[in-house]
Amino acid sequence: MSKVLVVTSGKGGVGKTTSTAAIGAALASSGSKVAVVDFDVGLRNLDLVMGAERRVVFDLISVVQGSAKLAQALIRDKRVDNLSLLAASQTRDKDALTEDGVARVIEELREKFDWVICDSPAGIERGAQLAMRHADVAVVVTNPEVSSVRDSDRIIGLLDSKTEKAEKGERVEKHLLLTRYDPARAARGDMLAIDDVLEILSIPLVGIIPESQEVLRASNVGSPVTLNNPLSAPARAYMDVARRLNGEKIEMAVPTERKTFLDKLFGRRAA
């Protein structure tokens, strides 16, 4: 049975698009048929992160408005055969998305894919609400900082009130993804502790993605980090997220501060 997953947050810049690409590639690499859909109409960054910006001919708006068929707009990934992208439009605004059109596209995607992953725009406006409208599962992305966590709390409220499932008296399955976690800063009290974030948001934790230059490097070369450097810490964390979403029970790994040989040497001398 196919699932529609929305990757969402209230605050911009927390890593939704990076996470959509990484999780989508990880699920596809494990054998699932996956479509990632960019709902950020007017900005369109998912195609850049996926390395497909020069291959976009038709987009989500084209399919929603009937000027192109879904098969024409879907871009198959060159690295993983069962991973496809439906890009957003860069020249239209979110008003071009209609509820009926989005519902039709999502239903058609359900028939073709195991996972339909919707990359939501930040905030609580129309585009974000349409991205989450048909979700079975939500990954709420947040950084361990007060403003990001507060905005995520608002998004959780929308998931419980503005989705099809909510209107039927059902609940969207919600998961928290903590990104850009830095154990050294957390130890100094420069960012919220993991337990504090969990206490505020009260939804299950699906993964902790450590702060890493590997994420930026992967984005810059147009490749999900799970494909660009599968052995890196963020890639391994995202792959664990994909396995948890598929129902596997995996122990949660909390990133720890890595110390170099010199750090350890001087630490011992100081002691």
ZITAMO-V573166 format. One record per backbone hydrogen bond with DSSP energy under -1.0 kcal/mol. CO is the residue of the C=O (numbers start at 1). NH is the residue of the N-H. If there is no record, write none. Layout:
CO_NH + CO_NH
This chain:
3_116 + 4_136 + 4_137 + 5_118 + 6_139 + 7_120 + 8_141 + 15_19 + 16_20 + 17_21 + 18_22 + 19_23 + 20_24 + 21_25 + 22_26 + 23_27 + 24_28 + 25_29 + 26_30 + 27_32 + 28_31 + 33_114 + 33_115 + 34_84 + 35_117 + 36_86 + 37_119 + 39_41 + 40_43 + 40_44 + 45_49 + 46_50 + 47_52 + 48_51 + 52_55 + 59_63 + 60_64 + 61_65 + 62_67 + 62_68 + 69_73 + 70_74 + 75_85 + 80_83 + 82_34 + 83_77 + 84_36 + 85_75 + 86_38 + 87_60 + 89_42 + 93_96 + 94_97 + 98_102 + 99_103 + 100_104 + 101_105 + 102_106 + 103_107 + 104_108 + 105_109 + 106_110 + 107_111 + 109_113 + 114_3 + 115_35 + 116_5 + 117_37 + 118_7 + 119_39 + 125_129 + 126_130 + 127_131 + 128_132 + 132_135 + 133_164 + 136_173 + 137_6 + 138_175 + 139_8 + 140_177 + 142_179 + 143_145 + 144_192 + 145_149 + 146_150 + 147_151 + 148_152 + 149_153 + 150_154 + 151_155 + 152_156 + 153_157 + 154_158 + 155_159 + 156_160 + 158_161 + 158_162 + 163_167 + 164_168 + 165_170 + 166_169 + 173_138 + 175_140 + 176_206 + 176_207 + 177_142 + 178_209 + 181_211 + 182_186 + 183_187 + 184_188 + 185_190 + 193_197 + 194_198 + 195_199 + 196_200 + 197_201 + 198_202 + 204_176 + 207_178 + 209_181 + 213_217 + 214_218 + 215_219 + 216_220 + 217_221 + 218_223 + 219_222 + 224_227 + 224_228 + 225_229 + 229_232 + 232_236 + 233_237 + 234_238 + 235_239 + 236_240 + 237_241 + 238_242 + 239_243 + 240_244 + 241_245 + 242_246 + 243_248 + 244_247 + 260_264 + 261_265 + 262_266 + 263_267 + 264_268 + 265_269 + 266_270 + 267_271
